[in-house]
């Protein structure tokens, strides 16, 4: 490893500790993004049946109204991506796991892998929240990699974060009709920073980082995946039995 590579890795570690997130440009190529996005579209449109372990969630507001959008334009989320042979190659890829081993240790186990589809014009907002308060894992120090397969912009719902918020511990969350969020009296909305990203960029973030995304008001989808990992020092704290978290590598 060259001195320049060492300095780059040290810089990422510093940002991980200070900000609770960092970006890795060109984590995926344009061809890889297109291939993974096509697979997601196959599930969303019904062209590829969702097999065992894969579940699909529609946009809640459209579902309540009984509205259906052709071609999967009403799909909000696809869970269980580790059960897809193609997407499993991304989950277990060296570019992702190399950073995860630095962050959570090795071997890294997959906690969840989901597609966040954010369809054109109807993709709903995801309010500001932390991930760990959802999850029965201690300590609250998992890490995730969020990768858009389309350019993530201010118009189509790029992520927003509060840098350094992972240092404040778990914040109170409240349930809304379709969400689980941190009320604004527990953080400063002015501290929110939008993070527009080119497709194929990886955003690695701590499970206590406050983050969310706006609604998609554009005419284009914003398809992304989020992959979350735990390491050897993490323990399941929920109701037995302990789930089988697959070893990603």
Secondary structure, 3 states (H helix, E strand, C coil): CCHHHHHHHHHHHHHHHHHCEEEECCCCCHHHHHHHHHHHHHHHHCCCCCCCCCEEEECHHHHHHCCCCHHHCCEEEEECHHHCHHHHHHHCCHHHHHHHHHHHCCCCEEEEEEEECCCCCCCCCEEEECCHHHCCEECCCCEEEEEECCCECCCCCCEEECCCHHHHCCCCCEECCCCEECCHHHCCHHHCEEECECCCCEEEEECCCCEEECCCCCCCCCCEEEEEEECCCCEECCCCCCCCCCECC
